[in-house]
Amino acid sequence: MPARPTGPPTVDRSEEAERLWTDRRWLLYTAAAASARLPATMLPLGLVLAGQSATGSFTAGSVLAGAYAGAAALTAPWRGRRLDRTTLPDGLTLPLIGGALMLAAVVAALAVRAPVAVLAAAAAAAAVATAGAPGGMRSLLPVLWGERTSTRAFAGDSAITEITWVAGPALTAVLATGLGTTAPIACAALFWATACLLVRRIPGRRTPPMSPAARQNTVGLVRAVLPLLVLNLSVGVNLGTLDVALPALLHDRGEAPAGSGLLIAALSLTSAATVLLLTVPAAERYLARGAEARRSVLCHACYGLAFLALVTLPPYAGVLVVVMAAGCFLGPAVSFTFALVPRRVAPDRHSEAFALFMSTNAVGTAAGTLTAGLLTEHLSISFALLVAALPLPAALAAAPALRRSRPSHLPGGTP
């Protein structure tokens, strides 16, 4: 096998490179990113179903899913920091194959009806192994594409994430129904193994030089991206709130609570469709450099504002219109926020920075779920749905900080 290049790849600024969907590197990245992220969208439901099938208890299933989600959220920044010290994408192969092997161990443990503690430990180990992989993948975007194209690349990356969140649970349901409850977990292992093969074909970078920022602790990194983390946290709270409040709203209206799944899917689909439009070359004029912060704040504010309409407890058709309208702002809000990260963080902290967003979003989702449950139970559904509008005040709070602070690191530059 020929040796891989050790130097950083040359950023292709040609017209062909700007047309992402005809760029071979982009197609490889898309396939690898989708394969790496699908397991994370399959396993929450897959582990619940597998645990219930093995033990007869949904509580056991929730323990497995909770162990996986908690381990991923807690260890993602640490795993991302380790990836920042390695050659990418080569450094992603070991985490991905390790995660696949841990899922194979989960399948084997389910087959022999191992204790719940053993199953939870294996699920947590799979999460720890792959926790930094999504951030490591995303950190390649500013390396592979120049500043003119990188914002659209982040938009396409957000579309990939939205699509996997629609496809993952649906694929899990189909596999569990047709082949048994261990099939989704086995399929997730295959996806990670496939991603391991694909990432090795993506052009990479050598380990970045150790900048002064690399010697700072995580607190310094958090300070650099704090306004962006506030926006990201608000989206996590929003999504967690919707997971609880939408079923409660439908139940209150005499509808089947399961219909909330279609509403969440509609949110993700409109979000994905909108950011896909931002990947085309015609969007270049709209994505003029220098306005990323303003676009991020505006999209978060509009996203939160749309959910204020749910406080009136509209019928199903009205809820569908609201979530589809909100979805038009969700994907762009996330992609514009991610596009700001390379401008504020040294290149040798990118993986850790993106991993922080994963952890923050997970914390926000958990907080939103808990808050919405308490408000629905003890106050009203309207109060719970009001929490879903949190991105609006979060955008208003983050805007002054984003205007005051200036990027301290440029892509590929030195601090």
Wavefront OBJ file of the C-alpha trace (Angstrom):
o trace
v 0.000 0.000 0.000
v 1.464 3.391 -0.944
v 2.381 5.677 1.904
v -0.139 8.332 2.801
v 0.964 11.950 2.330
v 2.358 13.466 5.482
v 1.830 17.118 4.636
v -1.369 19.087 4.770
v -3.554 18.767 1.682
v -3.646 21.576 -0.803
v -6.967 23.358 -0.512
v -8.559 23.184 -3.941
v -10.034 26.594 -4.784
v -11.080 25.695 -8.334
v -14.623 26.067 -9.626
v -14.979 22.274 -9.585
v -14.121 22.141 -5.869
v -16.713 24.825 -5.155
v -19.367 22.531 -6.633
v -19.364 20.280 -3.591
v -21.553 17.539 -4.997
v -19.197 16.885 -7.903
v -16.083 16.960 -5.706
v -14.842 13.416 -5.083
v -13.483 14.402 -1.671
v -16.905 15.717 -0.635
v -18.649 12.517 -1.760
v -16.158 10.465 0.251
v -16.624 12.708 3.265
v -20.411 12.472 2.979
v -20.366 8.679 2.872
v -17.906 8.438 5.768
v -19.741 10.997 7.926
v -23.119 9.349 7.363
v -21.707 5.906 8.209
v -20.012 7.265 11.341
v -23.114 9.101 12.609
v -25.901 6.630 11.825
v -25.042 4.383 14.815
v -25.479 7.297 17.223
v -29.009 7.809 15.882
v -29.841 4.092 15.882
v -28.543 3.086 19.293
v -30.834 5.101 21.629
v -33.912 3.253 20.390
v -31.993 0.078 19.513
v -30.561 -0.368 23.008
v -33.965 0.240 24.610
v -35.584 -2.406 22.405
v -32.735 -4.889 22.855
v -32.636 -4.433 26.627
v -36.400 -4.877 26.928
v -36.342 -7.970 24.734
v -33.513 -9.549 26.736
v -34.845 -8.770 30.213
v -38.543 -8.088 29.766
v -38.085 -4.629 31.295
v -38.066 -1.251 29.583
v -36.168 0.013 32.595
v -33.260 -2.225 31.655
v -33.395 -0.918 28.103
v -33.351 2.664 29.322
v -30.309 1.868 31.487
v -28.423 0.672 28.398
v -29.419 3.720 26.352
v -28.618 6.023 29.266
v -25.208 4.452 29.785
v -24.400 4.955 26.104
v -25.634 8.566 25.955
v -24.061 9.585 29.262
v -20.677 8.084 28.457
v -20.627 9.780 25.037
v -21.530 13.194 26.448
v -19.017 13.028 29.310
v -16.030 11.802 27.326
v -16.490 13.588 23.975
v -14.233 16.616 24.777
v -11.455 14.390 26.134
v -11.673 12.075 23.118
v -11.713 15.067 20.785
v -8.587 16.467 22.411
v -6.807 13.169 21.829
v -7.792 13.272 18.159
v -6.307 16.771 17.909
v -2.927 15.197 18.718
v -3.155 12.615 15.933
v -2.990 12.539 12.170
v -6.465 12.841 10.703
v -8.284 11.015 9.273
v -6.000 8.094 10.201
v -6.594 8.811 13.884
v -10.307 8.069 13.414
v -9.829 4.456 12.361
v -8.999 3.062 15.789
v -11.968 4.716 17.559
v -14.378 3.570 14.866
v -13.169 -0.026 14.798
v -13.078 -0.043 18.617
v -16.702 1.096 18.720
v -17.680 -1.602 16.219
v -15.979 -4.288 18.310
v -17.701 -3.052 21.488
v -21.090 -3.241 19.767
v -20.257 -6.771 18.656
v -19.610 -7.505 22.326
v -23.035 -6.062 23.180
v -24.667 -8.361 20.619
v -22.797 -11.355 22.021
v -23.744 -10.411 25.585
v -27.387 -10.107 24.582
v -27.249 -13.533 22.948
v -26.103 -15.174 26.203
v -28.439 -12.987 28.332
v -25.634 -11.370 30.273
v -26.514 -9.193 33.298
v -27.660 -5.647 32.659
v -24.470 -4.301 34.256
v -22.347 -6.126 31.668
v -24.515 -4.876 28.806
v -24.381 -1.312 30.107
v -20.597 -1.454 30.471
v -20.176 -2.647 26.884
v -22.547 0.028 25.571
v -20.675 2.710 27.532
v -17.344 1.420 26.192
v -18.647 1.739 22.620
v -19.673 5.325 23.376
v -16.286 6.212 24.877
v -14.443 4.704 21.917
v -16.304 6.798 19.336
v -17.232 9.906 21.357
v -14.761 12.204 19.593
v -15.261 10.810 16.086
v -18.018 13.209 14.896
v -15.948 16.212 15.976
v -12.843 14.742 14.382
v -14.700 14.290 11.103
v -16.052 17.826 11.216
v -12.594 19.270 11.928
v -11.522 18.142 8.437
v -13.920 20.559 6.719
v -11.860 23.764 7.076
v -8.746 21.792 6.126
v -10.163 20.374 2.896
v -12.092 23.397 1.656
v -11.127 27.038 1.491
v -12.945 29.874 3.206
v -15.221 30.493 0.215
v -16.489 26.930 0.261
v -16.127 25.871 3.905
v -19.370 27.555 5.039
v -21.295 25.591 2.430
v -19.421 22.460 3.479
v -20.585 22.994 7.066
v -24.133 23.418 5.741
v -23.857 20.114 3.902
v -22.454 18.501 7.032
v -25.480 19.719 9.000
v -27.748 18.213 6.336
v -26.003 14.872 6.764
v -26.646 15.022 10.510
v -30.336 15.858 10.053
v -30.816 13.056 7.534
v -29.193 10.501 9.821
v -31.513 11.544 12.661
v -34.468 10.780 10.392
v -33.047 7.591 8.906
v -31.506 6.088 12.065
v -34.643 5.545 14.192
v -36.628 4.434 11.118
v -33.959 1.896 10.161
v -33.850 0.654 13.751
v -37.606 0.092 13.764
v -37.512 -1.792 10.451
v -34.599 -4.019 11.463
v -35.996 -4.768 14.923
v -39.388 -5.696 13.462
v -38.053 -7.817 10.636
v -34.866 -9.383 11.998
v -35.004 -9.099 15.785
v -33.939 -6.571 18.378
v -30.210 -7.310 18.126
v -30.179 -6.554 14.387
v -30.028 -2.730 14.778
v -27.013 -3.015 17.079
v -25.245 -5.369 14.679
v -26.061 -3.008 11.806
v -24.639 -0.072 13.782
v -21.401 -2.018 14.227
v -21.249 -2.573 10.461
v -21.749 1.139 9.835
v -18.822 2.016 12.088
v -16.654 -0.607 10.384
v -17.633 0.833 6.982
v -16.802 4.347 8.160
v -13.397 3.074 9.266
v -12.684 1.982 5.690
v -14.051 5.155 4.114
v -12.196 7.691 6.262
v -8.847 6.294 5.184
v -9.618 7.413 1.619
v -10.232 11.045 2.598
v -7.253 13.398 2.206
v -6.006 14.391 5.642
v -3.591 16.538 7.568
v -0.536 15.972 9.654
v -0.746 16.543 13.386
v -1.061 20.346 13.768
v 1.788 22.197 15.440
v 1.333 22.676 19.171
v 0.177 26.281 19.498
v 0.100 28.135 22.835
v -3.665 27.581 22.785
v -3.108 23.826 22.724
v -1.530 24.005 26.167
v -4.554 25.710 27.668
v -7.049 23.650 29.598
v -10.598 23.114 28.431
v -11.778 26.183 30.349
v -9.857 28.427 27.959
v -11.413 26.681 24.983
v -14.900 27.049 26.465
v -14.280 30.769 26.941
v -13.354 31.143 23.265
v -16.604 29.601 22.029
v -18.913 30.401 24.953
v -21.477 32.457 22.978
v -21.696 29.645 20.427
v -22.101 27.043 23.181
v -24.990 29.090 24.617
v -26.736 28.930 21.249
v -26.029 25.215 20.964
v -27.295 24.554 24.496
v -30.548 26.344 23.729
v -31.152 24.105 20.714
v -30.527 21.037 22.875
v -33.066 22.284 25.443
v -35.508 22.956 22.609
v -35.216 19.437 21.186
v -35.479 17.809 24.598
v -38.585 19.865 25.333
v -40.218 18.829 22.070
v -39.606 15.141 22.833
v -41.884 15.472 25.879
v -44.206 18.379 25.155
v -45.321 17.377 21.658
v -46.666 13.941 22.739
v -48.373 15.635 25.690
v -49.923 18.241 23.380
v -51.272 15.600 21.002
v -52.661 13.577 23.901
v -54.367 16.707 25.233
v -55.931 17.232 21.805
v -57.204 13.668 21.644
v -54.569 12.595 19.108
v -52.255 9.613 19.365
v -49.021 10.702 21.153
v -47.013 8.561 18.723
v -47.852 11.124 16.044
v -45.175 13.332 17.577
v -42.599 11.159 15.829
v -43.844 12.415 12.469
v -43.630 15.988 13.709
v -39.999 15.545 14.777
v -39.254 13.907 11.409
v -40.856 16.866 9.611
v -38.662 19.244 11.621
v -35.520 17.351 10.612
v -36.541 16.993 6.965
v -37.254 20.690 6.437
v -34.032 21.509 8.267
v -32.058 19.174 5.984
v -33.738 20.511 2.840
v -32.915 24.101 3.766
v -29.230 23.511 4.465
v -28.898 21.447 1.297
v -29.870 24.585 -0.610
v -26.917 26.339 1.029
v -24.474 23.821 -0.472
v -25.072 24.868 -4.078
v -22.725 27.386 -5.738
v -25.648 29.810 -6.243
v -25.694 30.336 -2.465
v -22.181 31.857 -2.581
v -23.446 35.436 -2.711
v -25.670 34.908 0.341
v -22.785 33.322 2.235
v -20.501 36.329 1.932
v -17.610 36.138 4.374
v -17.870 38.174 7.553
v -21.592 37.766 8.263
v -21.507 34.323 9.875
v -22.189 35.575 13.409
v -25.123 37.728 12.333
v -26.655 34.863 10.338
v -26.240 32.438 13.237
v -27.934 34.805 15.705
v -30.755 35.628 13.293
v -31.506 31.979 12.488
v -31.512 30.967 16.168
v -33.828 33.874 16.996
v -36.270 32.964 14.203
v -36.131 29.296 15.179
v -37.104 30.064 18.773
v -39.684 32.654 17.722
v -41.553 30.106 15.597
v -42.239 27.908 18.632
v -44.045 30.679 20.497
v -47.044 29.817 18.309
v -47.304 26.420 20.039
v -48.169 28.079 23.350
v -51.709 28.515 21.968
v -51.983 24.689 21.729
v -52.986 24.527 18.045
v -54.433 21.401 16.376
v -52.194 18.828 14.688
v -52.146 20.618 11.319
v -51.123 23.845 13.013
v -48.329 22.122 14.942
v -47.078 20.573 11.697
v -46.936 23.987 10.015
v -45.047 25.455 12.980
v -42.399 22.730 13.148
v -41.865 22.781 9.381
v -41.437 26.556 9.436
v -39.048 26.282 12.395
v -37.045 23.581 10.625
v -36.191 26.052 7.864
v -34.092 27.932 10.439
v -32.721 25.007 12.494
v -30.254 23.585 9.978
v -28.844 26.972 8.907
v -28.541 28.046 12.570
v -26.449 24.989 13.410
v -24.292 25.115 10.270
v -23.540 28.836 10.624
v -22.573 28.284 14.263
v -20.201 25.457 13.384
v -18.674 27.545 10.589
v -17.668 30.139 13.209
v -15.674 27.646 15.291
v -12.544 27.456 13.060
v -12.349 31.263 13.174
v -12.270 31.330 16.973
v -10.224 28.234 17.831
v -6.678 27.189 16.923
v -6.479 24.334 14.379
v -5.047 21.964 16.996
v -8.189 22.336 19.134
v -10.871 21.830 16.456
v -11.820 18.241 17.315
v -12.120 19.060 21.005
v -14.151 22.189 20.256
v -16.646 20.320 18.090
v -16.852 17.578 20.721
v -17.785 20.245 23.277
v -20.787 21.098 21.132
v -21.868 17.461 21.199
v -21.650 17.380 24.991
v -23.427 20.707 25.400
v -26.243 19.611 23.125
v -26.642 16.361 25.080
v -26.783 18.252 28.386
v -29.338 20.644 26.924
v -31.491 17.805 25.617
v -31.492 16.097 29.017
v -32.339 19.391 30.761
v -35.122 20.134 28.292
v -36.639 16.681 28.706
v -36.621 16.944 32.498
v -37.928 20.519 32.549
v -40.722 19.804 30.083
v -41.764 16.734 32.060
v -41.994 18.694 35.307
v -43.848 21.613 33.723
v -46.295 19.330 31.911
v -47.020 17.401 35.090
v -47.256 20.270 37.571
v -48.179 23.395 35.558
v -49.372 23.137 31.962
v -48.394 22.027 28.482
v -48.272 25.682 27.408
v -45.566 26.427 29.962
v -43.600 23.406 28.772
v -43.862 24.495 25.136
v -42.707 27.974 26.109
v -39.332 26.441 26.980
v -39.023 25.327 23.334
v -38.653 29.022 22.408
v -35.383 29.278 24.406
v -33.222 29.813 21.268
v -34.823 33.259 20.924
v -33.573 34.736 24.247
v -30.330 32.767 23.850
v -29.724 34.509 20.513
v -30.443 37.895 22.071
v -27.990 37.114 24.894
v -25.236 35.810 22.592
v -25.447 38.590 20.010
v -23.576 41.283 22.015
v -20.802 38.840 22.929
v -20.367 37.803 19.303
v -20.217 41.436 18.209
v -17.640 42.350 20.860
v -15.344 39.357 20.456
v -13.159 38.988 17.415
v -11.856 35.723 15.972
v -8.445 35.030 17.430
v -7.526 32.182 15.119
v -7.990 31.835 11.405
v -8.180 28.510 9.602
v -4.760 27.199 8.925
v -3.145 30.124 10.617
v -1.249 30.547 13.811
v -2.559 32.032 17.009
l 1 2 3 4 5 6 7 8 9 10 11 12 13 14 15 16 17 18 19 20 21 22 23 24 25 26 27 28 29 30 31 32 33 34 35 36 37 38 39 40 41 42 43 44 45 46 47 48 49 50 51 52 53 54 55 56 57 58 59 60 61 62 63 64 65 66 67 68 69 70 71 72 73 74 75 76 77 78 79 80 81 82 83 84 85 86 87 88 89 90 91 92 93 94 95 96 97 98 99 100 101 102 103 104 105 106 107 108 109 110 111 112 113 114 115 116 117 118 119 120 121 122 123 124 125 126 127 128 129 130 131 132 133 134 135 136 137 138 139 140 141 142 143 144 145 146 147 148 149 150 151 152 153 154 155 156 157 158 159 160 161 162 163 164 165 166 167 168 169 170 171 172 173 174 175 176 177 178 179 180 181 182 183 184 185 186 187 188 189 190 191 192 193 194 195 196 197 198 199 200 201 202 203 204 205 206 207 208 209 210 211 212 213 214 215 216 217 218 219 220 221 222 223 224 225 226 227 228 229 230 231 232 233 234 235 236 237 238 239 240 241 242 243 244 245 246 247 248 249 250 251 252 253 254 255 256 257 258 259 260 261 262 263 264 265 266 267 268 269 270 271 272 273 274 275 276 277 278 279 280 281 282 283 284 285 286 287 288 289 290 291 292 293 294 295 296 297 298 299 300 301 302 303 304 305 306 307 308 309 310 311 312 313 314 315 316 317 318 319 320 321 322 323 324 325 326 327 328 329 330 331 332 333 334 335 336 337 338 339 340 341 342 343 344 345 346 347 348 349 350 351 352 353 354 355 356 357 358 359 360 361 362 363 364 365 366 367 368 369 370 371 372 373 374 375 376 377 378 379 380 381 382 383 384 385 386 387 388 389 390 391 392 393 394 395 396 397 398 399 400 401 402 403 404 405 406 407 408 409 410 411 412 413 414 415
